[in-house]
Amino acid sequence: MLEQGKNYTDLANTKVEFGYLFMIGDHDIEALLKVITDKTTIYFAVHKSSVMMLSPDFNEQNFDFTTETFLDIHG
């Protein structure tokens, strides 16, 4: 989804930060993460084997709230 030279100048300093990463049961993965590039931050959700890019309207406040809520329920 991120390709150097196409949408971003330099992917060398790209960071990934997880809000949470849980293995639920024997095989169900739940995760919320953000990819921070030289131009933007993109948010992703992971459920089982699906990775979904979240809406451009999803922001740091949504990330923090969703992380806190998930950890309150499952942490």
N, CA, C, O and CB atoms as a CASP TS submission, in Angstrom:
PFRMAT TS
TARGET T0000
AUTHOR 0000-0000-0000
METHOD Language model
MODEL 1
PARENT N/A
ATOM      1  N   MET     1       0.822  -1.204   0.000  1.00  0.00           N
ATOM      2  CA  MET     1       0.000   0.000   0.000  1.00  0.00           C
ATOM      3  C   MET     1       0.859   1.259   0.000  1.00  0.00           C
ATOM      4  O   MET     1       0.448   2.310  -0.490  1.00  0.00           O
ATOM      5  CB  MET     1      -0.932   0.004   1.206  1.00  0.00           C
ATOM      6  N   LEU     2       2.062   1.131   0.559  1.00  0.00           N
ATOM      7  CA  LEU     2       2.987   2.257   0.574  1.00  0.00           C
ATOM      8  C   LEU     2       4.137   1.929  -0.360  1.00  0.00           C
ATOM      9  O   LEU     2       4.810   0.912  -0.195  1.00  0.00           O
ATOM     10  CB  LEU     2       3.500   2.561   2.018  1.00  0.00           C
ATOM     11  N   GLU     3       4.357   2.782  -1.328  1.00  0.00           N
ATOM     12  CA  GLU     3       5.396   2.508  -2.306  1.00  0.00           C
ATOM     13  C   GLU     3       6.290   3.722  -2.450  1.00  0.00           C
ATOM     14  O   GLU     3       5.833   4.794  -2.848  1.00  0.00           O
ATOM     15  CB  GLU     3       4.788   2.120  -3.662  1.00  0.00           C
ATOM     16  N   GLN     4       7.570   3.556  -2.125  1.00  0.00           N
ATOM     17  CA  GLN     4       8.506   4.662  -2.227  1.00  0.00           C
ATOM     18  C   GLN     4       8.530   5.203  -3.647  1.00  0.00           C
ATOM     19  O   GLN     4       8.564   4.442  -4.614  1.00  0.00           O
ATOM     20  CB  GLN     4       9.907   4.224  -1.796  1.00  0.00           C
ATOM     21  N   GLY     5       8.511   6.530  -3.763  1.00  0.00           N
ATOM     22  CA  GLY     5       8.576   7.173  -5.063  1.00  0.00           C
ATOM     23  C   GLY     5       7.217   7.395  -5.691  1.00  0.00           C
ATOM     24  O   GLY     5       7.061   8.281  -6.532  1.00  0.00           O
ATOM     25  N   LYS     6       6.234   6.608  -5.298  1.00  0.00           N
ATOM     26  CA  LYS     6       4.910   6.763  -5.874  1.00  0.00           C
ATOM     27  C   LYS     6       4.103   7.771  -5.062  1.00  0.00           C
ATOM     28  O   LYS     6       3.604   8.755  -5.609  1.00  0.00           O
ATOM     29  CB  LYS     6       4.183   5.410  -5.935  1.00  0.00           C
ATOM     30  N   ASN     7       3.976   7.532  -3.778  1.00  0.00           N
ATOM     31  CA  ASN     7       3.203   8.426  -2.924  1.00  0.00           C
ATOM     32  C   ASN     7       4.048   9.066  -1.832  1.00  0.00           C
ATOM     33  O   ASN     7       3.623  10.034  -1.202  1.00  0.00           O
ATOM     34  CB  ASN     7       2.055   7.675  -2.300  1.00  0.00           C
ATOM     35  N   TYR     8       5.250   8.527  -1.604  1.00  0.00           N
ATOM     36  CA  TYR     8       6.070   8.964  -0.490  1.00  0.00           C
ATOM     37  C   TYR     8       7.498   9.168  -0.960  1.00  0.00           C
ATOM     38  O   TYR     8       7.963   8.482  -1.871  1.00  0.00           O
ATOM     39  CB  TYR     8       6.016   7.951   0.663  1.00  0.00           C
ATOM     40  N   THR     9       8.183  10.097  -0.347  1.00  0.00           N
ATOM     41  CA  THR     9       9.537  10.423  -0.741  1.00  0.00           C
ATOM     42  C   THR     9      10.543   9.447  -0.154  1.00  0.00           C
ATOM     43  O   THR     9      11.428   8.965  -0.861  1.00  0.00           O
ATOM     44  CB  THR     9       9.874  11.831  -0.322  1.00  0.00           C
ATOM     45  N   ASP    10      10.413   9.152   1.138  1.00  0.00           N
ATOM     46  CA  ASP    10      11.427   8.356   1.807  1.00  0.00           C
ATOM     47  C   ASP    10      10.773   7.419   2.813  1.00  0.00           C
ATOM     48  O   ASP    10      10.274   7.854   3.850  1.00  0.00           O
ATOM     49  CB  ASP    10      12.457   9.260   2.501  1.00  0.00           C
ATOM     50  N   LEU    11      10.780   6.138   2.498  1.00  0.00           N
ATOM     51  CA  LEU    11      10.197   5.159   3.418  1.00  0.00           C
ATOM     52  C   LEU    11      11.225   4.640   4.419  1.00  0.00           C
ATOM     53  O   LEU    11      10.882   3.834   5.284  1.00  0.00           O
ATOM     54  CB  LEU    11       9.603   3.993   2.636  1.00  0.00           C
ATOM     55  N   ALA    12      12.479   5.084   4.322  1.00  0.00           N
ATOM     56  CA  ALA    12      13.532   4.589   5.212  1.00  0.00           C
ATOM     57  C   ALA    12      13.244   4.914   6.670  1.00  0.00           C
ATOM     58  O   ALA    12      13.620   4.140   7.551  1.00  0.00           O
ATOM     59  CB  ALA    12      14.875   5.176   4.814  1.00  0.00           C
ATOM     60  N   ASN    13      12.599   6.019   6.944  1.00  0.00           N
ATOM     61  CA  ASN    13      12.306   6.420   8.320  1.00  0.00           C
ATOM     62  C   ASN    13      10.858   6.146   8.723  1.00  0.00           C
ATOM     63  O   ASN    13      10.367   6.708   9.702  1.00  0.00           O
ATOM     64  CB  ASN    13      12.608   7.889   8.498  1.00  0.00           C
ATOM     65  N   THR    14      10.190   5.301   7.986  1.00  0.00           N
ATOM     66  CA  THR    14       8.805   4.952   8.295  1.00  0.00           C
ATOM     67  C   THR    14       8.756   4.179   9.607  1.00  0.00           C
ATOM     68  O   THR    14       9.574   3.292   9.852  1.00  0.00           O
ATOM     69  CB  THR    14       8.170   4.123   7.147  1.00  0.00           C
ATOM     70  N   LYS    15       7.783   4.531  10.445  1.00  0.00           N
ATOM     71  CA  LYS    15       7.606   3.853  11.733  1.00  0.00           C
ATOM     72  C   LYS    15       6.219   3.230  11.780  1.00  0.00           C
ATOM     73  O   LYS    15       5.279   3.729  11.161  1.00  0.00           O
ATOM     74  CB  LYS    15       7.805   4.842  12.922  1.00  0.00           C
ATOM     75  N   VAL    16       6.105   2.148  12.510  1.00  0.00           N
ATOM     76  CA  VAL    16       4.819   1.517  12.786  1.00  0.00           C
ATOM     77  C   VAL    16       4.635   1.503  14.292  1.00  0.00           C
ATOM     78  O   VAL    16       5.505   1.040  15.029  1.00  0.00           O
ATOM     79  CB  VAL    16       4.740   0.067  12.186  1.00  0.00           C
ATOM     80  N   GLU    17       3.497   2.015  14.745  1.00  0.00           N
ATOM     81  CA  GLU    17       3.171   1.997  16.165  1.00  0.00           C
ATOM     82  C   GLU    17       1.842   1.271  16.344  1.00  0.00           C
ATOM     83  O   GLU    17       0.870   1.534  15.635  1.00  0.00           O
ATOM     84  CB  GLU    17       3.106   3.447  16.751  1.00  0.00           C
ATOM     85  N   PHE    18       1.821   0.355  17.301  1.00  0.00           N
ATOM     86  CA  PHE    18       0.607  -0.394  17.598  1.00  0.00           C
ATOM     87  C   PHE    18      -0.128   0.251  18.762  1.00  0.00           C
ATOM     88  O   PHE    18       0.478   0.617  19.769  1.00  0.00           O
ATOM     89  CB  PHE    18       0.936  -1.864  17.914  1.00  0.00           C
ATOM     90  N   GLY    19      -1.438   0.385  18.615  1.00  0.00           N
ATOM     91  CA  GLY    19      -2.281   0.749  19.745  1.00  0.00           C
ATOM     92  C   GLY    19      -2.461  -0.499  20.589  1.00  0.00           C
ATOM     93  O   GLY    19      -2.329  -0.467  21.813  1.00  0.00           O
ATOM     94  N   TYR    20      -2.764  -1.601  19.912  1.00  0.00           N
ATOM     95  CA  TYR    20      -2.838  -2.910  20.556  1.00  0.00           C
ATOM     96  C   TYR    20      -2.625  -3.992  19.519  1.00  0.00           C
ATOM     97  O   TYR    20      -2.834  -3.785  18.324  1.00  0.00           O
ATOM     98  CB  TYR    20      -4.194  -3.103  21.273  1.00  0.00           C
ATOM     99  N   LEU    21      -2.207  -5.142  19.994  1.00  0.00           N
ATOM    100  CA  LEU    21      -2.033  -6.331  19.166  1.00  0.00           C
ATOM    101  C   LEU    21      -2.355  -7.517  20.060  1.00  0.00           C
ATOM    102  O   LEU    21      -1.591  -7.846  20.967  1.00  0.00           O
ATOM    103  CB  LEU    21      -0.568  -6.429  18.557  1.00  0.00           C
ATOM    104  N   PHE    22      -3.483  -8.157  19.801  1.00  0.00           N
ATOM    105  CA  PHE    22      -3.952  -9.254  20.626  1.00  0.00           C
ATOM    106  C   PHE    22      -4.161 -10.496  19.781  1.00  0.00           C
ATOM    107  O   PHE    22      -4.603 -10.414  18.635  1.00  0.00           O
ATOM    108  CB  PHE    22      -5.241  -8.875  21.346  1.00  0.00           C
ATOM    109  N   MET    23      -3.844 -11.631  20.348  1.00  0.00           N
ATOM    110  CA  MET    23      -4.201 -12.922  19.771  1.00  0.00           C
ATOM    111  C   MET    23      -5.359 -13.418  20.629  1.00  0.00           C
ATOM    112  O   MET    23      -5.171 -13.766  21.795  1.00  0.00           O
ATOM    113  CB  MET    23      -2.966 -13.956  19.747  1.00  0.00           C
ATOM    114  N   ILE    24      -6.534 -13.450  20.061  1.00  0.00           N
ATOM    115  CA  ILE    24      -7.729 -13.842  20.803  1.00  0.00           C
ATOM    116  C   ILE    24      -8.059 -15.288  20.457  1.00  0.00           C
ATOM    117  O   ILE    24      -8.209 -15.646  19.289  1.00  0.00           O
ATOM    118  CB  ILE    24      -8.934 -12.898  20.481  1.00  0.00           C
ATOM    119  N   GLY    25      -8.169 -16.101  21.486  1.00  0.00           N
ATOM    120  CA  GLY    25      -8.405 -17.515  21.244  1.00  0.00           C
ATOM    121  C   GLY    25      -7.176 -18.141  20.626  1.00  0.00           C
ATOM    122  O   GLY    25      -6.049 -17.738  20.915  1.00  0.00           O
ATOM    123  N   ASP    26      -7.395 -19.125  19.776  1.00  0.00           N
ATOM    124  CA  ASP    26      -6.279 -19.837  19.165  1.00  0.00           C
ATOM    125  C   ASP    26      -5.743 -19.170  17.906  1.00  0.00           C
ATOM    126  O   ASP    26      -4.606 -19.430  17.511  1.00  0.00           O
ATOM    127  CB  ASP    26      -6.694 -21.230  18.842  1.00  0.00           C
ATOM    128  N   HIS    27      -6.547 -18.306  17.262  1.00  0.00           N
ATOM    129  CA  HIS    27      -6.100 -17.819  15.960  1.00  0.00           C
ATOM    130  C   HIS    27      -6.610 -16.443  15.545  1.00  0.00           C
ATOM    131  O   HIS    27      -6.215 -15.945  14.491  1.00  0.00           O
ATOM    132  CB  HIS    27      -6.496 -18.782  14.943  1.00  0.00           C
ATOM    133  N   ASP    28      -7.455 -15.828  16.321  1.00  0.00           N
ATOM    134  CA  ASP    28      -8.020 -14.541  15.901  1.00  0.00           C
ATOM    135  C   ASP    28      -7.140 -13.384  16.352  1.00  0.00           C
ATOM    136  O   ASP    28      -6.939 -13.173  17.549  1.00  0.00           O
ATOM    137  CB  ASP    28      -9.438 -14.369  16.458  1.00  0.00           C
ATOM    138  N   ILE    29      -6.622 -12.645  15.395  1.00  0.00           N
ATOM    139  CA  ILE    29      -5.771 -11.487  15.677  1.00  0.00           C
ATOM    140  C   ILE    29      -6.617 -10.235  15.609  1.00  0.00           C
ATOM    141  O   ILE    29      -7.420 -10.065  14.692  1.00  0.00           O
ATOM    142  CB  ILE    29      -4.579 -11.402  14.683  1.00  0.00           C
ATOM    143  N   GLU    30      -6.435  -9.367  16.574  1.00  0.00           N
ATOM    144  CA  GLU    30      -7.051  -8.041  16.587  1.00  0.00           C
ATOM    145  C   GLU    30      -5.930  -7.038  16.799  1.00  0.00           C
ATOM    146  O   GLU    30      -5.133  -7.183  17.725  1.00  0.00           O
ATOM    147  CB  GLU    30      -8.163  -7.915  17.706  1.00  0.00           C
ATOM    148  N   ALA    31      -5.865  -6.026  15.949  1.00  0.00           N
ATOM    149  CA  ALA    31      -4.808  -5.026  16.097  1.00  0.00           C
ATOM    150  C   ALA    31      -5.283  -3.680  15.562  1.00  0.00           C
ATOM    151  O   ALA    31      -6.122  -3.595  14.665  1.00  0.00           O
ATOM    152  CB  ALA    31      -3.524  -5.474  15.366  1.00  0.00           C
ATOM    153  N   LEU    32      -4.719  -2.649  16.141  1.00  0.00           N
ATOM    154  CA  LEU    32      -4.885  -1.293  15.645  1.00  0.00           C
ATOM    155  C   LEU    32      -3.482  -0.723  15.559  1.00  0.00           C
ATOM    156  O   LEU    32      -2.726  -0.784  16.529  1.00  0.00           O
ATOM    157  CB  LEU    32      -5.836  -0.416  16.573  1.00  0.00           C
ATOM    158  N   LEU    33      -3.125  -0.166  14.402  1.00  0.00           N
ATOM    159  CA  LEU    33      -1.778   0.345  14.224  1.00  0.00           C
ATOM    160  C   LEU    33      -1.787   1.557  13.325  1.00  0.00           C
ATOM    161  O   LEU    33      -2.742   1.833  12.598  1.00  0.00           O
ATOM    162  CB  LEU    33      -0.867  -0.727  13.654  1.00  0.00           C
ATOM    163  N   LYS    34      -0.673   2.270  13.410  1.00  0.00           N
ATOM    164  CA  LYS    34      -0.515   3.423  12.517  1.00  0.00           C
ATOM    165  C   LYS    34       0.852   3.345  11.873  1.00  0.00           C
ATOM    166  O   LYS    34       1.832   2.937  12.496  1.00  0.00           O
ATOM    167  CB  LYS    34      -0.691   4.773  13.284  1.00  0.00           C
ATOM    168  N   VAL    35       0.898   3.742  10.621  1.00  0.00           N
ATOM    169  CA  VAL    35       2.145   3.804   9.860  1.00  0.00           C
ATOM    170  C   VAL    35       2.445   5.290   9.671  1.00  0.00           C
ATOM    171  O   VAL    35       1.653   6.036   9.094  1.00  0.00           O
ATOM    172  CB  VAL    35       2.040   3.031   8.462  1.00  0.00           C
ATOM    173  N   ILE    36       3.599   5.692  10.167  1.00  0.00           N
ATOM    174  CA  ILE    36       3.991   7.098  10.115  1.00  0.00           C
ATOM    175  C   ILE    36       5.080   7.237   9.061  1.00  0.00           C
ATOM    176  O   ILE    36       6.169   6.681   9.204  1.00  0.00           O
ATOM    177  CB  ILE    36       4.484   7.615  11.515  1.00  0.00           C
ATOM    178  N   THR    37       4.778   7.987   7.997  1.00  0.00           N
ATOM    179  CA  THR    37       5.717   8.182   6.897  1.00  0.00           C
ATOM    180  C   THR    37       6.232   9.618   6.903  1.00  0.00           C
ATOM    181  O   THR    37       5.921  10.403   7.798  1.00  0.00           O
ATOM    182  CB  THR    37       5.050   7.850   5.541  1.00  0.00           C
ATOM    183  N   ASP    38       7.016   9.937   5.899  1.00  0.00           N
ATOM    184  CA  ASP    38       7.541  11.292   5.789  1.00  0.00           C
ATOM    185  C   ASP    38       6.453  12.308   5.436  1.00  0.00           C
ATOM    186  O   ASP    38       6.681  13.513   5.549  1.00  0.00           O
ATOM    187  CB  ASP    38       8.641  11.335   4.746  1.00  0.00           C
ATOM    188  N   LYS    39       5.281  11.846   5.014  1.00  0.00           N
ATOM    189  CA  LYS    39       4.233  12.774   4.595  1.00  0.00           C
ATOM    190  C   LYS    39       2.948  12.702   5.400  1.00  0.00           C
ATOM    191  O   LYS    39       2.214  13.688   5.479  1.00  0.00           O
ATOM    192  CB  LYS    39       3.915  12.533   3.183  1.00  0.00           C
ATOM    193  N   THR    40       2.661  11.546   6.004  1.00  0.00           N
ATOM    194  CA  THR    40       1.367  11.399   6.655  1.00  0.00           C
ATOM    195  C   THR    40       1.383  10.244   7.647  1.00  0.00           C
ATOM    196  O   THR    40       2.353   9.492   7.731  1.00  0.00           O
ATOM    197  CB  THR    40       0.270  11.186   5.616  1.00  0.00           C
ATOM    198  N   THR    41       0.313  10.120   8.381  1.00  0.00           N
ATOM    199  CA  THR    41       0.089   8.966   9.239  1.00  0.00           C
ATOM    200  C   THR    41      -1.150   8.256   8.719  1.00  0.00           C
ATOM    201  O   THR    41      -2.186   8.882   8.496  1.00  0.00           O
ATOM    202  CB  THR    41      -0.075   9.383  10.748  1.00  0.00           C
ATOM    203  N   ILE    42      -1.041   6.946   8.525  1.00  0.00           N
ATOM    204  CA  ILE    42      -2.140   6.142   8.001  1.00  0.00           C
ATOM    205  C   ILE    42      -2.481   5.099   9.052  1.00  0.00           C
ATOM    206  O   ILE    42      -1.595   4.447   9.604  1.00  0.00           O
ATOM    207  CB  ILE    42      -1.769   5.472   6.626  1.00  0.00           C
ATOM    208  N   TYR    43      -3.768   4.945   9.325  1.00  0.00           N
ATOM    209  CA  TYR    43      -4.232   4.039  10.370  1.00  0.00           C
ATOM    210  C   TYR    43      -4.802   2.761   9.755  1.00  0.00           C
ATOM    211  O   TYR    43      -5.469   2.793   8.721  1.00  0.00           O
ATOM    212  CB  TYR    43      -5.292   4.728  11.251  1.00  0.00           C
ATOM    213  N   PHE    44      -4.520   1.630  10.420  1.00  0.00           N
ATOM    214  CA  PHE    44      -4.982   0.327   9.954  1.00  0.00           C
ATOM    215  C   PHE    44      -5.596  -0.454  11.106  1.00  0.00           C
ATOM    216  O   PHE    44      -5.186  -0.324  12.259  1.00  0.00           O
ATOM    217  CB  PHE    44      -3.825  -0.468   9.323  1.00  0.00           C
ATOM    218  N   ALA    45      -6.586  -1.265  10.766  1.00  0.00           N
ATOM    219  CA  ALA    45      -7.151  -2.231  11.703  1.00  0.00           C
ATOM    220  C   ALA    45      -6.922  -3.619  11.128  1.00  0.00           C
ATOM    221  O   ALA    45      -6.981  -3.824   9.915  1.00  0.00           O
ATOM    222  CB  ALA    45      -8.677  -1.966  11.961  1.00  0.00           C
ATOM    223  N   VAL    46      -6.660  -4.571  12.020  1.00  0.00           N
ATOM    224  CA  VAL    46      -6.464  -5.963  11.624  1.00  0.00           C
ATOM    225  C   VAL    46      -7.483  -6.799  12.372  1.00  0.00           C
ATOM    226  O   VAL    46      -7.623  -6.692  13.591  1.00  0.00           O
ATOM    227  CB  VAL    46      -5.001  -6.452  11.918  1.00  0.00           C
ATOM    228  N   HIS    47      -8.192  -7.630  11.629  1.00  0.00           N
ATOM    229  CA  HIS    47      -9.156  -8.559  12.219  1.00  0.00           C
ATOM    230  C   HIS    47      -8.998  -9.897  11.501  1.00  0.00           C
ATOM    231  O   HIS    47      -9.221 -10.003  10.295  1.00  0.00           O
ATOM    232  CB  HIS    47     -10.637  -8.014  12.107  1.00  0.00           C
ATOM    233  N   LYS    48      -8.609 -10.916  12.270  1.00  0.00           N
ATOM    234  CA  LYS    48      -8.329 -12.242  11.723  1.00  0.00           C
ATOM    235  C   LYS    48      -7.270 -12.105  10.649  1.00  0.00           C
ATOM    236  O   LYS    48      -6.145 -11.716  10.964  1.00  0.00           O
ATOM    237  CB  LYS    48      -9.616 -12.908  11.153  1.00  0.00           C
ATOM    238  N   SER    49      -7.572 -12.402   9.401  1.00  0.00           N
ATOM    239  CA  SER    49      -6.564 -12.309   8.338  1.00  0.00           C
ATOM    240  C   SER    49      -6.773 -11.091   7.438  1.00  0.00           C
ATOM    241  O   SER    49      -6.172 -11.000   6.368  1.00  0.00           O
ATOM    242  CB  SER    49      -6.585 -13.573   7.494  1.00  0.00           C
ATOM    243  N   SER    50      -7.620 -10.157   7.868  1.00  0.00           N
ATOM    244  CA  SER    50      -7.896  -8.963   7.059  1.00  0.00           C
ATOM    245  C   SER    50      -7.180  -7.741   7.622  1.00  0.00           C
ATOM    246  O   SER    50      -7.207  -7.490   8.827  1.00  0.00           O
ATOM    247  CB  SER    50      -9.407  -8.700   6.991  1.00  0.00           C
ATOM    248  N   VAL    51      -6.545  -6.991   6.738  1.00  0.00           N
ATOM    249  CA  VAL    51      -5.940  -5.710   7.083  1.00  0.00           C
ATOM    250  C   VAL    51      -6.728  -4.641   6.353  1.00  0.00           C
ATOM    251  O   VAL    51      -6.864  -4.682   5.130  1.00  0.00           O
ATOM    252  CB  VAL    51      -4.412  -5.658   6.709  1.00  0.00           C
ATOM    253  N   MET    52      -7.247  -3.682   7.109  1.00  0.00           N
ATOM    254  CA  MET    52      -8.084  -2.639   6.519  1.00  0.00           C
ATOM    255  C   MET    52      -7.488  -1.266   6.789  1.00  0.00           C
ATOM    256  O   MET    52      -7.188  -0.929   7.934  1.00  0.00           O
ATOM    257  CB  MET    52      -9.517  -2.717   7.069  1.00  0.00           C
ATOM    258  N   MET    53      -7.316  -0.472   5.735  1.00  0.00           N
ATOM    259  CA  MET    53      -6.904   0.910   5.917  1.00  0.00           C
ATOM    260  C   MET    53      -8.138   1.684   6.382  1.00  0.00           C
ATOM    261  O   MET    53      -9.205   1.597   5.774  1.00  0.00           O
ATOM    262  CB  MET    53      -6.294   1.519   4.588  1.00  0.00           C
ATOM    263  N   LEU    54      -7.976   2.434   7.459  1.00  0.00           N
ATOM    264  CA  LEU    54      -9.108   3.164   8.002  1.00  0.00           C
ATOM    265  C   LEU    54      -9.316   4.470   7.251  1.00  0.00           C
ATOM    266  O   LEU    54      -8.424   4.951   6.553  1.00  0.00           O
ATOM    267  CB  LEU    54      -8.906   3.434   9.490  1.00  0.00           C
ATOM    268  N   SER    55     -10.481   5.022   7.403  1.00  0.00           N
ATOM    269  CA  SER    55     -10.881   6.247   6.725  1.00  0.00           C
ATOM    270  C   SER    55      -9.866   7.364   6.948  1.00  0.00           C
ATOM    271  O   SER    55      -9.256   7.436   8.015  1.00  0.00           O
ATOM    272  CB  SER    55     -12.258   6.687   7.205  1.00  0.00           C
ATOM    273  N   PRO    56      -9.677   8.227   5.968  1.00  0.00           N
ATOM    274  CA  PRO    56      -8.797   9.389   6.159  1.00  0.00           C
ATOM    275  C   PRO    56      -9.265  10.295   7.302  1.00  0.00           C
ATOM    276  O   PRO    56      -8.492  11.107   7.810  1.00  0.00           O
ATOM    277  CB  PRO    56      -8.717  10.198   4.867  1.00  0.00           C
ATOM    278  N   ASP    57     -10.528  10.155   7.704  1.00  0.00           N
ATOM    279  CA  ASP    57     -11.057  10.944   8.817  1.00  0.00           C
ATOM    280  C   ASP    57     -10.624  10.397  10.176  1.00  0.00           C
ATOM    281  O   ASP    57     -10.723  11.093  11.186  1.00  0.00           O
ATOM    282  CB  ASP    57     -12.571  10.990   8.746  1.00  0.00           C
ATOM    283  N   PHE    58     -10.144   9.147  10.204  1.00  0.00           N
ATOM    284  CA  PHE    58      -9.645   8.555  11.451  1.00  0.00           C
ATOM    285  C   PHE    58      -8.373   9.296  11.825  1.00  0.00           C
ATOM    286  O   PHE    58      -7.481   9.456  10.993  1.00  0.00           O
ATOM    287  CB  PHE    58      -9.382   7.002  11.303  1.00  0.00           C
ATOM    288  N   ASN    59      -8.282   9.750  13.074  1.00  0.00           N
ATOM    289  CA  ASN    59      -7.140  10.572  13.475  1.00  0.00           C
ATOM    290  C   ASN    59      -6.548  10.084  14.803  1.00  0.00           C
ATOM    291  O   ASN    59      -6.970   9.060  15.340  1.00  0.00           O
ATOM    292  CB  ASN    59      -7.561  12.048  13.594  1.00  0.00           C
ATOM    293  N   GLU    60      -5.586  10.817  15.313  1.00  0.00           N
ATOM    294  CA  GLU    60      -4.892  10.429  16.544  1.00  0.00           C
ATOM    295  C   GLU    60      -5.848  10.325  17.735  1.00  0.00           C
ATOM    296  O   GLU    60      -5.703   9.439  18.576  1.00  0.00           O
ATOM    297  CB  GLU    60      -3.787  11.432  16.858  1.00  0.00           C
ATOM    298  N   GLN    61      -6.814  11.225  17.800  1.00  0.00           N
ATOM    299  CA  GLN    61      -7.800  11.174  18.886  1.00  0.00           C
ATOM    300  C   GLN    61      -8.622   9.885  18.798  1.00  0.00           C
ATOM    301  O   GLN    61      -8.862   9.237  19.816  1.00  0.00           O
ATOM    302  CB  GLN    61      -8.733  12.413  18.836  1.00  0.00           C
ATOM    303  N   ASN    62      -9.053   9.509  17.593  1.00  0.00           N
ATOM    304  CA  ASN    62      -9.781   8.253  17.402  1.00  0.00           C
ATOM    305  C   ASN    62      -8.907   7.055  17.759  1.00  0.00           C
ATOM    306  O   ASN    62      -9.373   6.102  18.383  1.00  0.00           O
ATOM    307  CB  ASN    62     -10.271   8.132  15.952  1.00  0.00           C
ATOM    308  N   PHE    63      -7.632   7.110  17.360  1.00  0.00           N
ATOM    309  CA  PHE    63      -6.680   6.041  17.646  1.00  0.00           C
ATOM    310  C   PHE    63      -6.544   5.842  19.158  1.00  0.00           C
ATOM    311  O   PHE    63      -6.627   4.717  19.651  1.00  0.00           O
ATOM    312  CB  PHE    63      -5.305   6.358  17.018  1.00  0.00           C
ATOM    313  N   ASP    64      -6.337   6.935  19.886  1.00  0.00           N
ATOM    314  CA  ASP    64      -6.179   6.857  21.337  1.00  0.00           C
ATOM    315  C   ASP    64      -7.455   6.345  22.010  1.00  0.00           C
ATOM    316  O   ASP    64      -7.390   5.490  22.894  1.00  0.00           O
ATOM    317  CB  ASP    64      -5.801   8.232  21.903  1.00  0.00           C
ATOM    318  N   PHE    65      -8.605   6.859  21.599  1.00  0.00           N
ATOM    319  CA  PHE    65      -9.876   6.439  22.192  1.00  0.00           C
ATOM    320  C   PHE    65     -10.149   4.960  21.921  1.00  0.00           C
ATOM    321  O   PHE    65     -10.537   4.221  22.826  1.00  0.00           O
ATOM    322  CB  PHE    65     -11.027   7.295  21.646  1.00  0.00           C
ATOM    323  N   THR    66      -9.948   4.535  20.689  1.00  0.00           N
ATOM    324  CA  THR    66     -10.194   3.140  20.329  1.00  0.00           C
ATOM    325  C   THR    66      -9.246   2.211  21.081  1.00  0.00           C
ATOM    326  O   THR    66      -9.651   1.148  21.552  1.00  0.00           O
ATOM    327  CB  THR    66     -10.040   2.941  18.815  1.00  0.00           C
ATOM    328  N   THR    67      -7.992   2.615  21.189  1.00  0.00           N
ATOM    329  CA  THR    67      -7.009   1.821  21.936  1.00  0.00           C
ATOM    330  C   THR    67      -7.419   1.693  23.392  1.00  0.00           C
ATOM    331  O   THR    67      -7.442   0.586  23.931  1.00  0.00           O
ATOM    332  CB  THR    67      -5.612   2.452  21.836  1.00  0.00           C
ATOM    333  N   GLU    68      -7.742   2.802  24.034  1.00  0.00           N
ATOM    334  CA  GLU    68      -8.142   2.775  25.450  1.00  0.00           C
ATOM    335  C   GLU    68      -9.384   1.916  25.663  1.00  0.00           C
ATOM    336  O   GLU    68      -9.445   1.137  26.614  1.00  0.00           O
ATOM    337  CB  GLU    68      -8.403   4.201  25.958  1.00  0.00           C
ATOM    338  N   THR    69     -10.363   2.053  24.791  1.00  0.00           N
ATOM    339  CA  THR    69     -11.600   1.287  24.922  1.00  0.00           C
ATOM    340  C   THR    69     -11.330  -0.198  24.765  1.00  0.00           C
ATOM    341  O   THR    69     -11.824  -0.998  25.559  1.00  0.00           O
ATOM    342  CB  THR    69     -12.632   1.746  23.890  1.00  0.00           C
ATOM    343  N   PHE    70     -10.550  -0.586  23.752  1.00  0.00           N
ATOM    344  CA  PHE    70     -10.238  -1.994  23.529  1.00  0.00           C
ATOM    345  C   PHE    70      -9.484  -2.572  24.724  1.00  0.00           C
ATOM    346  O   PHE    70      -9.795  -3.670  25.185  1.00  0.00           O
ATOM    347  CB  PHE    70      -9.412  -2.166  22.245  1.00  0.00           C
ATOM    348  N   LEU    71      -8.495  -1.833  25.223  1.00  0.00           N
ATOM    349  CA  LEU    71      -7.708  -2.334  26.355  1.00  0.00           C
ATOM    350  C   LEU    71      -8.535  -2.417  27.634  1.00  0.00           C
ATOM    351  O   LEU    71      -8.315  -3.308  28.455  1.00  0.00           O
ATOM    352  CB  LEU    71      -6.495  -1.442  26.586  1.00  0.00           C
ATOM    353  N   ASP    72      -9.483  -1.500  27.811  1.00  0.00           N
ATOM    354  CA  ASP    72     -10.390  -1.583  28.970  1.00  0.00           C
ATOM    355  C   ASP    72     -11.233  -2.852  28.918  1.00  0.00           C
ATOM    356  O   ASP    72     -11.483  -3.481  29.946  1.00  0.00           O
ATOM    357  CB  ASP    72     -11.308  -0.346  29.027  1.00  0.00           C
ATOM    358  N   ILE    73     -11.669  -3.225  27.724  1.00  0.00           N
ATOM    359  CA  ILE    73     -12.525  -4.394  27.558  1.00  0.00           C
ATOM    360  C   ILE    73     -11.708  -5.686  27.601  1.00  0.00           C
ATOM    361  O   ILE    73     -12.121  -6.652  28.243  1.00  0.00           O
ATOM    362  CB  ILE    73     -13.300  -4.302  26.240  1.00  0.00           C
ATOM    363  N   HIS    74     -10.563  -5.719  26.932  1.00  0.00           N
ATOM    364  CA  HIS    74      -9.816  -6.964  26.750  1.00  0.00           C
ATOM    365  C   HIS    74      -8.494  -7.034  27.511  1.00  0.00           C
ATOM    366  O   HIS    74      -7.904  -8.109  27.616  1.00  0.00           O
ATOM    367  CB  HIS    74      -9.547  -7.162  25.307  1.00  0.00           C
ATOM    368  N   GLY    75      -8.026  -5.921  28.035  1.00  0.00           N
ATOM    369  CA  GLY    75      -6.697  -5.880  28.626  1.00  0.00           C
ATOM    370  C   GLY    75      -6.556  -6.494  29.975  1.00  0.00           C
ATOM    371  O   GLY    75      -5.463  -6.499  30.541  1.00  0.00           O
TER
END
